[in-house]
C-alpha cells in the first residue's frame, strides 16, 4: 500500500514571511558558515522566528551520527569540527542583539566527549561578547555520562534542555540509540550536579501514544526535576520518516497544558506548532516568575 502525507488541518497553516529580516539572517548564517536547527530540521516556525531576528544555532556541524526516525537532520559520517564556531556564534548573537539565544547540536557519538567541550566553549564565547544575553542549550544525551554533562553545566547555561521526545513504549521505535530512561537520567543528573539549574524537556504528540502514556511521561519528567516542558505536534518531514498517526486539536493541547500545570511544572508550552525553542525567552521568563514565589516559601 502506497504511503501518503496526510493533509494538514487549518490550525497548522503557516504564513510564509520571507521579508528583509528573514533574508538578512539567512545571509548572515551562510556568511559565517553557521547552521541552524530551524533550517536543518525543517521547523515550521522558521519564517516567524527569523522575521523577528531569533534563531536556534546548531553547532558541531550539520551531520548527525544518529538517524532518529522523526528527524529531518541529515545523518551520516560527520565532518571535522570548526574550531571558530563558538566565536562565530557569539558574534552572530551580538549582531542580532539577542536577549535569549538557544544553542543545540547534532549528536556526535564519534567524539570522545560527544561534543560537551564545544558546548562549553560556545556558551563561554557567547557570554563574553553578550554578558546580558540568556543562554539556553538543547543537548543530546551525551551518552549518559555525568562527566560530559558536568562540562556543560560548569559553563552555567541559564536553561539546560534535553528532549524526551516521546513516551516510553514508542521511544526505541522513534529514536535511534537514545533511551527513554537515559534521557530521564540526564535531566535528573543535571539537577543533582547543579541544583539551581533550570531544566527543560519536550515531547512530540501524534505518533500513536495514548493520553495515559503522555501523562506518565509528564510525571516522569517532573519526578526528574524538570522545570519547563514543551508539547508540540509531530509533523512528518518526508514519506521516509515515521508515519504520523493523528493530529491533535488546539483543545487537546490546552488540556495537556492544564494537566502539566496540575502535575507541577513551572511552565508548560503546549500547542500544534510548539517546538523546544519556540518563544524560548518567554518560556524561561514565565518559569522564573513562578519559581521565585515557591523558592521564597
C-alpha positions as CSV (number, residue, x, y, z in Angstrom):
1,X,0.0,0.0,0.0
2,X,1.4,3.4,-1.0
3,X,2.0,5.8,1.9
4,X,0.8,9.4,1.5
5,X,1.2,12.5,3.6
6,X,-2.0,13.4,5.4
7,X,-3.5,16.8,4.7
8,X,-2.7,19.3,7.5
9,X,-5.7,20.8,9.4
10,X,-6.4,24.6,9.2
11,X,-4.7,25.3,12.6
12,X,-1.3,24.2,11.1
13,X,-1.4,26.5,8.2
14,X,1.8,28.6,8.2
15,X,2.3,32.1,6.8
16,X,5.5,32.3,4.6
17,X,7.1,35.5,5.6
18,X,10.4,35.8,3.7
19,X,10.9,39.6,4.2
20,X,14.1,41.5,4.6
21,X,14.8,40.3,8.2
22,X,14.5,36.7,7.1
23,X,16.8,37.3,4.1
24,X,19.3,39.2,6.2
25,X,19.5,36.5,8.8
26,X,19.9,33.7,6.2
27,X,22.7,35.7,4.6
28,X,24.5,36.1,7.9
29,X,24.2,32.4,8.7
30,X,25.8,31.5,5.3
31,X,28.5,34.2,5.6
32,X,29.7,32.8,9.0
33,X,29.3,29.1,7.9
34,X,26.7,28.5,10.7
35,X,23.9,26.1,10.8
36,X,20.5,26.5,12.4
37,X,18.2,23.7,13.5
38,X,15.4,26.0,12.1
39,X,16.6,25.1,8.6
40,X,18.1,21.6,9.1
41,X,15.1,20.2,11.0
42,X,12.6,22.0,8.7
43,X,11.0,23.8,11.7
44,X,7.5,25.2,10.8
45,X,8.2,28.4,12.8
46,X,11.3,29.5,10.8
47,X,9.5,32.3,8.9
48,X,8.0,33.8,12.1
49,X,11.2,33.5,14.2
50,X,13.6,34.7,11.5
51,X,11.4,37.6,10.7
52,X,11.7,38.6,14.4
53,X,15.5,38.0,14.3
54,X,15.5,34.9,16.6
55,X,17.2,31.6,15.7
56,X,18.5,28.4,17.2
57,X,22.1,27.8,16.4
58,X,23.2,24.3,15.7
59,X,26.8,23.6,16.5
60,X,29.1,20.6,15.8
61,X,28.3,20.5,12.1
62,X,25.1,19.6,10.2
63,X,25.5,15.8,10.0
64,X,24.2,13.7,12.9
65,X,25.7,10.3,13.9
66,X,22.2,9.1,14.8
67,X,19.2,8.6,12.5
68,X,16.1,9.2,14.5
69,X,13.0,8.3,12.5
70,X,11.2,11.6,13.3
71,X,14.1,14.0,12.5
72,X,14.9,15.7,9.2
73,X,18.5,16.5,10.1
74,X,21.0,14.6,7.8
75,X,22.6,11.6,9.3
76,X,25.9,10.0,8.4
77,X,29.7,10.5,9.0
78,X,30.3,14.0,10.4
79,X,33.0,16.3,9.1
80,X,35.8,17.9,11.1
81,X,35.0,20.3,13.9
82,X,35.0,24.1,13.1
83,X,37.1,25.5,16.0
84,X,36.0,29.0,15.0
85,X,32.3,28.1,15.5
86,X,32.0,29.3,19.1
87,X,33.3,32.8,18.2
88,X,31.1,32.9,15.1
89,X,28.0,32.1,17.1
90,X,28.9,34.7,19.7
91,X,29.4,37.4,17.1
92,X,26.1,36.5,15.4
93,X,24.3,36.7,18.7
94,X,25.8,40.2,19.2
95,X,24.9,41.3,15.7
96,X,21.3,40.1,16.1
97,X,21.0,41.8,19.5
98,X,19.5,38.7,21.1
99,X,18.3,38.7,24.7
100,X,17.9,35.0,24.7
101,X,19.8,32.5,22.5
102,X,19.3,28.8,22.0
103,X,22.2,26.6,21.1
104,X,21.7,23.0,20.1
105,X,23.7,20.4,18.1
106,X,23.6,17.2,16.1
107,X,24.6,14.1,18.1
108,X,28.3,13.5,17.8
109,X,28.8,9.9,19.2
110,X,32.1,9.9,17.3
111,X,33.7,12.4,19.6
112,X,35.3,11.4,22.9
113,X,33.2,13.8,24.9
114,X,30.2,13.7,22.5
115,X,30.7,17.4,21.9
116,X,30.4,18.6,25.5
117,X,33.5,20.8,25.4
118,X,32.3,22.5,22.3
119,X,29.0,23.4,24.0
120,X,31.0,24.8,26.9
121,X,33.3,26.8,24.6
122,X,30.3,28.2,22.7
123,X,28.5,29.2,25.9
124,X,31.6,30.9,27.2
125,X,32.2,32.8,23.9
126,X,28.6,34.0,23.8
127,X,28.7,35.2,27.4
128,X,32.0,37.1,26.9
129,X,30.6,39.1,23.9
130,X,27.0,39.2,25.2
131,X,27.0,39.4,29.0
132,X,23.3,40.3,29.2
133,X,22.1,37.5,26.9
134,X,20.4,34.5,28.5
135,X,21.8,31.3,27.1
136,X,19.8,28.1,26.6
137,X,21.3,24.8,25.4
138,X,19.4,21.9,23.9
139,X,21.8,19.0,24.3
140,X,21.9,15.4,23.1
141,X,22.2,12.7,25.8
142,X,26.0,12.8,25.7
143,X,26.0,9.0,26.1
144,X,24.5,9.4,29.6
145,X,27.9,10.1,31.1
146,X,27.8,12.5,34.1
147,X,31.4,13.7,33.4
148,X,30.3,15.1,30.0
149,X,27.2,16.7,31.4
150,X,29.4,18.3,34.1
151,X,31.5,20.0,31.4
152,X,28.4,21.7,30.0
153,X,27.0,22.6,33.4
154,X,30.2,24.2,34.6
155,X,29.7,26.8,31.9
156,X,26.4,27.8,33.6
157,X,23.8,28.0,30.9
158,X,20.6,29.7,32.1
159,X,18.5,26.8,30.8
160,X,19.6,23.2,30.0
161,X,17.2,21.4,27.7
162,X,17.2,17.7,26.7
163,X,14.1,16.4,24.9
164,X,12.4,13.1,25.9
165,X,10.6,13.3,22.6
166,X,8.0,10.5,23.1
167,X,6.5,8.1,25.6
168,X,8.3,5.0,26.9
169,X,6.6,2.5,24.7
170,X,7.5,4.3,21.5
171,X,10.9,5.5,22.4
172,X,13.0,2.7,20.8
173,X,10.9,2.9,17.6
174,X,11.2,6.7,17.3
175,X,14.7,7.5,18.4
176,X,18.0,5.9,17.2
177,X,20.3,4.9,20.1
178,X,18.7,7.2,22.6
179,X,16.9,5.6,25.5
180,X,13.9,6.8,27.5
181,X,15.5,6.0,30.9
182,X,18.8,7.5,29.8
183,X,17.1,10.8,28.9
184,X,15.4,11.0,32.3
185,X,18.7,10.2,33.9
186,X,20.5,13.1,32.1
187,X,17.8,15.5,33.3
188,X,17.9,14.1,36.8
189,X,21.7,14.3,36.9
190,X,21.6,18.0,35.8
191,X,19.6,18.8,38.9
192,X,21.9,16.7,41.2
193,X,25.1,18.2,39.8
194,X,23.8,21.8,39.7
195,X,20.6,22.2,41.9
196,X,19.9,25.8,40.8
197,X,20.0,24.8,37.1
198,X,16.7,25.4,35.2
199,X,15.9,22.3,33.2
200,X,13.6,21.7,30.3
201,X,12.3,18.9,28.1
202,X,10.0,18.4,25.2
203,X,7.5,15.8,23.9
204,X,6.0,15.3,20.4
205,X,2.4,14.0,20.0
206,X,0.7,12.3,17.1
207,X,2.9,9.2,17.0
208,X,0.3,6.7,18.4
209,X,0.8,7.4,22.1
210,X,-2.2,7.3,24.5
211,X,-3.3,10.1,26.8
212,X,-2.3,7.8,29.8
213,X,1.1,7.3,28.4
214,X,1.6,11.0,27.8
215,X,0.6,11.8,31.4
216,X,3.0,9.1,32.6
217,X,5.8,10.7,30.6
218,X,5.0,14.1,32.0
219,X,5.0,12.7,35.6
220,X,8.4,11.0,34.8
221,X,9.8,14.3,33.7
222,X,8.5,16.1,36.8
223,X,10.0,13.5,39.1
224,X,13.3,14.0,37.3
225,X,13.2,17.7,38.3
226,X,12.3,19.3,35.0
227,X,11.0,22.9,35.3
228,X,9.8,23.6,31.8
229,X,8.0,21.2,29.4
230,X,7.1,21.8,25.8
231,X,4.5,19.7,23.9
232,X,4.1,20.0,20.2
233,X,2.6,18.2,17.2
234,X,4.8,15.8,15.3
235,X,5.0,16.8,11.6
236,X,6.2,14.1,9.3
237,X,9.1,15.6,7.3
238,X,9.0,13.1,4.4
239,X,7.4,9.7,3.5
240,X,10.6,8.0,4.6
241,X,10.1,9.2,8.2
242,X,8.0,7.6,10.9
243,X,4.4,7.9,10.0
244,X,2.1,10.4,11.6
245,X,-0.8,8.7,13.3
246,X,-3.0,11.7,14.0
247,X,-3.2,15.5,14.6
248,X,-4.1,16.8,18.0
249,X,-6.6,19.7,18.2
250,X,-5.9,23.0,19.9
251,X,-8.4,22.0,22.6
252,X,-6.4,18.8,23.3
253,X,-3.2,20.8,23.6
254,X,-5.0,23.1,26.1
255,X,-6.0,20.1,28.1
256,X,-2.4,18.8,28.1
257,X,-1.2,22.2,29.3
258,X,-3.6,22.2,32.2
259,X,-2.5,18.7,33.1
260,X,1.1,19.7,33.1
261,X,0.4,22.7,35.4
262,X,-1.5,20.4,37.7
263,X,1.5,18.0,37.8
264,X,3.6,20.9,38.9
265,X,5.8,22.2,36.1
266,X,6.9,25.8,36.4
267,X,5.9,26.4,32.8
268,X,4.1,24.4,30.2
269,X,4.1,25.4,26.5
270,X,1.7,23.3,24.5
271,X,0.3,23.8,21.0
272,X,0.3,22.5,17.4
273,X,3.4,24.5,16.4
274,X,5.3,24.4,19.7
275,X,8.9,23.4,19.5
276,X,11.7,23.4,22.1
277,X,13.0,26.8,21.1
278,X,9.7,28.5,20.1
279,X,9.2,31.5,22.3
280,X,12.0,30.2,24.5
281,X,12.7,33.5,26.1
282,X,9.1,33.9,27.2
283,X,9.1,30.3,28.5
284,X,12.1,30.9,30.7
285,X,10.8,34.2,32.0
286,X,7.5,32.8,32.9
287,X,9.1,29.8,34.6
288,X,11.3,32.1,36.6
289,X,8.4,34.2,37.9
290,X,6.6,31.0,39.1
291,X,9.8,29.6,40.7
292,X,10.6,32.7,42.7
293,X,7.5,32.7,45.0
294,X,8.0,28.9,45.5
295,X,11.6,29.4,46.5
296,X,10.6,32.2,49.0
297,X,8.2,29.9,50.9
